[in-house]
Amino acid sequence: MNTTHILIDLDGTLSDSEPGITSCLRAALIDEGLPVPPPDVLRQVIGPPFELGLPLIGVPGDRLWAVIDHYRQRYERDGLYDTVAYDGVAEMLDRLAAAGFVLALATAKPEPTAVRVVEHLGFTDRFAALVGASFEPGRRTKGEVIAHALVRLGIEAGPHVVMVGDRSHDVEGARQHGIGTIGVLWGYGSEDELRAAGASVLATHPSDVGDLLTPAGAPTTGTT
């Protein structure tokens, strides 16, 4: 079956949001009197939910949600505007839409924030649905976000759906539903990370995505 629906990640796939995220996270750590890791370490937490990523960079469990709350206050006020679309992404979206694919955003960023970022980037009208995480349990992981996106689109999971993302949690969340992933190399995940997670195929530039979504190149749930 040919691909008909494409789920697309936000941070590291559509947009370079590192400046806004890391500056707000740095300030949140300082607010809580915690050490600030170097930039390359902070960069590692972009993408997955913070409650999963922040403990990996040393944020203690009893301070986790205080850091997240400080971060959200700053990010909602200022940080979300410190993001730009990657070169070639607008053209990628236009090409996919012109080819007849139905596009949906599927991000672990909280949905109200994600909607504002997409509006800021000027991409709202490219998507049939904008789906992000909730603030409550039940739609926090990428797999849960993808499940909700499928419901919002009114479709079942299957080979007609493809995920496009830059981190291992994109690949792993899609695999929970039997969906293949195009791993993108212009974001925050490395080639090694994406291959180890089982990305079906890799794209080095947004212009590659349309080429990979032809019937001959469409991803499956396996690896190449």
Contacts in CASP RR format, 6 or more apart in sequence:
PFRMAT RR
TARGET T0000
AUTHOR 0000-0000-0000
METHOD contacts of the structure
MODEL  1
MNTTHILIDLDGTLSDSEPGITSCLRAALIDEGLPVPPPDVLRQVIGPPF
ELGLPLIGVPGDRLWAVIDHYRQRYERDGLYDTVAYDGVAEMLDRLAAAG
FVLALATAKPEPTAVRVVEHLGFTDRFAALVGASFEPGRRTKGEVIAHAL
VRLGIEAGPHVVMVGDRSHDVEGARQHGIGTIGVLWGYGSEDELRAAGAS
VLATHPSDVGDLLTPAGAPTTGTT
1 158 0 8 1.000
1 159 0 8 1.000
1 160 0 8 1.000
2 160 0 8 1.000
2 215 0 8 1.000
2 218 0 8 1.000
3 101 0 8 1.000
3 159 0 8 1.000
3 160 0 8 1.000
3 161 0 8 1.000
3 162 0 8 1.000
3 213 0 8 1.000
3 218 0 8 1.000
4 101 0 8 1.000
4 102 0 8 1.000
4 160 0 8 1.000
4 161 0 8 1.000
5 101 0 8 1.000
5 102 0 8 1.000
5 103 0 8 1.000
5 104 0 8 1.000
5 153 0 8 1.000
5 155 0 8 1.000
5 160 0 8 1.000
5 161 0 8 1.000
5 162 0 8 1.000
6 96 0 8 1.000
6 101 0 8 1.000
6 102 0 8 1.000
6 103 0 8 1.000
6 104 0 8 1.000
6 161 0 8 1.000
6 162 0 8 1.000
6 163 0 8 1.000
6 164 0 8 1.000
6 213 0 8 1.000
7 104 0 8 1.000
7 105 0 8 1.000
7 106 0 8 1.000
7 146 0 8 1.000
7 149 0 8 1.000
7 161 0 8 1.000
7 162 0 8 1.000
7 163 0 8 1.000
7 164 0 8 1.000
7 174 0 8 1.000
7 179 0 8 1.000
8 14 0 8 1.000
8 103 0 8 1.000
8 104 0 8 1.000
8 105 0 8 1.000
8 106 0 8 1.000
8 163 0 8 1.000
8 164 0 8 1.000
8 165 0 8 1.000
9 47 0 8 1.000
9 105 0 8 1.000
9 106 0 8 1.000
9 107 0 8 1.000
9 163 0 8 1.000
9 164 0 8 1.000
9 165 0 8 1.000
9 166 0 8 1.000
9 167 0 8 1.000
9 170 0 8 1.000
10 17 0 8 1.000
10 105 0 8 1.000
10 107 0 8 1.000
10 109 0 8 1.000
10 114 0 8 1.000
10 117 0 8 1.000
10 118 0 8 1.000
11 17 0 8 1.000
11 21 0 8 1.000
11 46 0 8 1.000
11 47 0 8 1.000
11 107 0 8 1.000
11 109 0 8 1.000
11 166 0 8 1.000
11 188 0 8 1.000
12 46 0 8 1.000
12 47 0 8 1.000
12 86 0 8 1.000
12 165 0 8 1.000
12 166 0 8 1.000
12 167 0 8 1.000
12 184 0 8 1.000
12 186 0 8 1.000
12 187 0 8 1.000
12 188 0 8 1.000
13 164 0 8 1.000
13 165 0 8 1.000
13 166 0 8 1.000
13 170 0 8 1.000
13 184 0 8 1.000
13 187 0 8 1.000
14 85 0 8 1.000
14 86 0 8 1.000
14 89 0 8 1.000
14 105 0 8 1.000
14 118 0 8 1.000
14 121 0 8 1.000
14 123 0 8 1.000
15 83 0 8 1.000
15 84 0 8 1.000
15 85 0 8 1.000
15 86 0 8 1.000
15 89 0 8 1.000
15 117 0 8 1.000
15 121 0 8 1.000
16 83 0 8 1.000
16 84 0 8 1.000
16 85 0 8 1.000
16 86 0 8 1.000
16 187 0 8 1.000
17 46 0 8 1.000
17 80 0 8 1.000
17 82 0 8 1.000
17 83 0 8 1.000
17 117 0 8 1.000
18 43 0 8 1.000
18 46 0 8 1.000
18 188 0 8 1.000
19 82 0 8 1.000
19 83 0 8 1.000
20 75 0 8 1.000
20 78 0 8 1.000
20 79 0 8 1.000
20 80 0 8 1.000
20 82 0 8 1.000
20 83 0 8 1.000
21 46 0 8 1.000
21 75 0 8 1.000
21 79 0 8 1.000
22 39 0 8 1.000
22 42 0 8 1.000
22 43 0 8 1.000
22 46 0 8 1.000
23 79 0 8 1.000
23 82 0 8 1.000
24 71 0 8 1.000
24 74 0 8 1.000
24 75 0 8 1.000
24 78 0 8 1.000
24 79 0 8 1.000
25 42 0 8 1.000
25 45 0 8 1.000
25 67 0 8 1.000
25 71 0 8 1.000
26 36 0 8 1.000
26 42 0 8 1.000
27 70 0 8 1.000
27 71 0 8 1.000
27 74 0 8 1.000
28 67 0 8 1.000
28 68 0 8 1.000
28 70 0 8 1.000
28 71 0 8 1.000
28 74 0 8 1.000
29 35 0 8 1.000
29 36 0 8 1.000
29 59 0 8 1.000
29 67 0 8 1.000
30 36 0 8 1.000
31 67 0 8 1.000
31 70 0 8 1.000
32 63 0 8 1.000
32 66 0 8 1.000
32 67 0 8 1.000
32 70 0 8 1.000
34 59 0 8 1.000
34 60 0 8 1.000
34 63 0 8 1.000
34 67 0 8 1.000
36 42 0 8 1.000
37 57 0 8 1.000
37 58 0 8 1.000
41 57 0 8 1.000
42 57 0 8 1.000
43 188 0 8 1.000
44 53 0 8 1.000
44 56 0 8 1.000
44 57 0 8 1.000
44 188 0 8 1.000
45 53 0 8 1.000
45 54 0 8 1.000
45 56 0 8 1.000
45 57 0 8 1.000
46 188 0 8 1.000
47 108 0 8 1.000
47 109 0 8 1.000
47 166 0 8 1.000
47 167 0 8 1.000
47 169 0 8 1.000
47 188 0 8 1.000
48 108 0 8 1.000
48 142 0 8 1.000
48 167 0 8 1.000
48 169 0 8 1.000
49 108 0 8 1.000
49 133 0 8 1.000
49 140 0 8 1.000
49 141 0 8 1.000
50 64 0 8 1.000
50 67 0 8 1.000
50 68 0 8 1.000
50 71 0 8 1.000
51 64 0 8 1.000
51 65 0 8 1.000
51 68 0 8 1.000
51 140 0 8 1.000
52 169 0 8 1.000
54 64 0 8 1.000
54 67 0 8 1.000
54 68 0 8 1.000
55 61 0 8 1.000
55 64 0 8 1.000
59 67 0 8 1.000
72 110 0 8 1.000
75 113 0 8 1.000
76 113 0 8 1.000
80 113 0 8 1.000
80 116 0 8 1.000
80 117 0 8 1.000
80 120 0 8 1.000
81 120 0 8 1.000
83 117 0 8 1.000
83 120 0 8 1.000
83 121 0 8 1.000
84 121 0 8 1.000
85 121 0 8 1.000
85 123 0 8 1.000
86 186 0 8 1.000
86 187 0 8 1.000
86 206 0 8 1.000
87 206 0 8 1.000
88 205 0 8 1.000
88 206 0 8 1.000
88 207 0 8 1.000
89 206 0 8 1.000
90 123 0 8 1.000
91 206 0 8 1.000
91 207 0 8 1.000
92 206 0 8 1.000
92 207 0 8 1.000
92 209 0 8 1.000
92 210 0 8 1.000
93 103 0 8 1.000
93 123 0 8 1.000
93 126 0 8 1.000
94 126 0 8 1.000
95 210 0 8 1.000
96 103 0 8 1.000
96 209 0 8 1.000
96 210 0 8 1.000
96 213 0 8 1.000
97 103 0 8 1.000
97 126 0 8 1.000
99 210 0 8 1.000
99 213 0 8 1.000
101 213 0 8 1.000
102 128 0 8 1.000
102 153 0 8 1.000
103 126 0 8 1.000
103 127 0 8 1.000
103 128 0 8 1.000
104 127 0 8 1.000
104 128 0 8 1.000
104 129 0 8 1.000
104 130 0 8 1.000
104 131 0 8 1.000
104 149 0 8 1.000
104 152 0 8 1.000
104 153 0 8 1.000
105 114 0 8 1.000
105 118 0 8 1.000
105 127 0 8 1.000
105 129 0 8 1.000
105 130 0 8 1.000
105 131 0 8 1.000
105 132 0 8 1.000
105 149 0 8 1.000
106 131 0 8 1.000
106 132 0 8 1.000
106 142 0 8 1.000
106 145 0 8 1.000
106 146 0 8 1.000
106 149 0 8 1.000
106 163 0 8 1.000
107 114 0 8 1.000
107 131 0 8 1.000
107 132 0 8 1.000
107 133 0 8 1.000
107 145 0 8 1.000
108 132 0 8 1.000
108 133 0 8 1.000
108 140 0 8 1.000
108 141 0 8 1.000
108 142 0 8 1.000
108 145 0 8 1.000
108 169 0 8 1.000
109 117 0 8 1.000
109 132 0 8 1.000
109 133 0 8 1.000
110 132 0 8 1.000
110 133 0 8 1.000
110 134 0 8 1.000
110 135 0 8 1.000
111 130 0 8 1.000
111 131 0 8 1.000
111 132 0 8 1.000
111 133 0 8 1.000
111 134 0 8 1.000
114 130 0 8 1.000
114 132 0 8 1.000
115 124 0 8 1.000
115 130 0 8 1.000
118 124 0 8 1.000
118 127 0 8 1.000
118 130 0 8 1.000
124 130 0 8 1.000
128 153 0 8 1.000
129 149 0 8 1.000
129 152 0 8 1.000
129 153 0 8 1.000
131 145 0 8 1.000
131 148 0 8 1.000
131 149 0 8 1.000
131 152 0 8 1.000
132 139 0 8 1.000
132 145 0 8 1.000
132 148 0 8 1.000
133 139 0 8 1.000
133 140 0 8 1.000
133 144 0 8 1.000
133 145 0 8 1.000
134 140 0 8 1.000
138 144 0 8 1.000
139 145 0 8 1.000
139 148 0 8 1.000
141 169 0 8 1.000
141 173 0 8 1.000
142 169 0 8 1.000
142 170 0 8 1.000
142 172 0 8 1.000
142 173 0 8 1.000
142 174 0 8 1.000
143 172 0 8 1.000
143 173 0 8 1.000
143 174 0 8 1.000
143 176 0 8 1.000
143 177 0 8 1.000
146 163 0 8 1.000
146 173 0 8 1.000
146 174 0 8 1.000
146 176 0 8 1.000
146 177 0 8 1.000
146 179 0 8 1.000
147 177 0 8 1.000
150 156 0 8 1.000
150 157 0 8 1.000
150 161 0 8 1.000
150 177 0 8 1.000
155 161 0 8 1.000
157 177 0 8 1.000
157 178 0 8 1.000
157 179 0 8 1.000
158 177 0 8 1.000
158 178 0 8 1.000
158 179 0 8 1.000
159 218 0 8 1.000
159 220 0 8 1.000
159 221 0 8 1.000
161 177 0 8 1.000
161 179 0 8 1.000
161 180 0 8 1.000
162 179 0 8 1.000
162 180 0 8 1.000
162 181 0 8 1.000
162 182 0 8 1.000
162 213 0 8 1.000
162 218 0 8 1.000
162 219 0 8 1.000
163 170 0 8 1.000
163 171 0 8 1.000
163 173 0 8 1.000
163 174 0 8 1.000
163 179 0 8 1.000
163 180 0 8 1.000
163 181 0 8 1.000
163 182 0 8 1.000
164 170 0 8 1.000
164 181 0 8 1.000
164 182 0 8 1.000
164 183 0 8 1.000
164 184 0 8 1.000
164 203 0 8 1.000
164 209 0 8 1.000
165 171 0 8 1.000
165 181 0 8 1.000
165 182 0 8 1.000
165 183 0 8 1.000
165 184 0 8 1.000
166 183 0 8 1.000
166 184 0 8 1.000
166 185 0 8 1.000
166 186 0 8 1.000
166 187 0 8 1.000
166 188 0 8 1.000
166 189 0 8 1.000
166 194 0 8 1.000
167 188 0 8 1.000
167 189 0 8 1.000
167 193 0 8 1.000
167 194 0 8 1.000
168 189 0 8 1.000
168 193 0 8 1.000
168 194 0 8 1.000
168 196 0 8 1.000
168 197 0 8 1.000
170 181 0 8 1.000
170 183 0 8 1.000
171 180 0 8 1.000
171 181 0 8 1.000
171 183 0 8 1.000
171 194 0 8 1.000
171 197 0 8 1.000
171 198 0 8 1.000
171 199 0 8 1.000
172 197 0 8 1.000
174 180 0 8 1.000
174 181 0 8 1.000
175 181 0 8 1.000
175 198 0 8 1.000
175 221 0 8 1.000
178 221 0 8 1.000
179 221 0 8 1.000
180 200 0 8 1.000
180 219 0 8 1.000
180 220 0 8 1.000
180 221 0 8 1.000
180 222 0 8 1.000
181 198 0 8 1.000
181 199 0 8 1.000
181 200 0 8 1.000
181 219 0 8 1.000
182 199 0 8 1.000
182 200 0 8 1.000
182 201 0 8 1.000
182 202 0 8 1.000
182 203 0 8 1.000
182 209 0 8 1.000
182 212 0 8 1.000
182 213 0 8 1.000
182 219 0 8 1.000
183 194 0 8 1.000
183 199 0 8 1.000
183 200 0 8 1.000
183 201 0 8 1.000
183 202 0 8 1.000
183 203 0 8 1.000
184 202 0 8 1.000
184 203 0 8 1.000
184 206 0 8 1.000
184 209 0 8 1.000
185 191 0 8 1.000
185 194 0 8 1.000
185 202 0 8 1.000
185 203 0 8 1.000
185 204 0 8 1.000
186 204 0 8 1.000
186 205 0 8 1.000
186 206 0 8 1.000
191 202 0 8 1.000
194 202 0 8 1.000
195 202 0 8 1.000
195 223 0 8 1.000
198 222 0 8 1.000
198 223 0 8 1.000
199 223 0 8 1.000
200 219 0 8 1.000
200 220 0 8 1.000
200 221 0 8 1.000
200 222 0 8 1.000
200 223 0 8 1.000
200 224 0 8 1.000
201 212 0 8 1.000
201 217 0 8 1.000
201 219 0 8 1.000
201 224 0 8 1.000
203 209 0 8 1.000
203 212 0 8 1.000
211 217 0 8 1.000
212 218 0 8 1.000
212 219 0 8 1.000
END
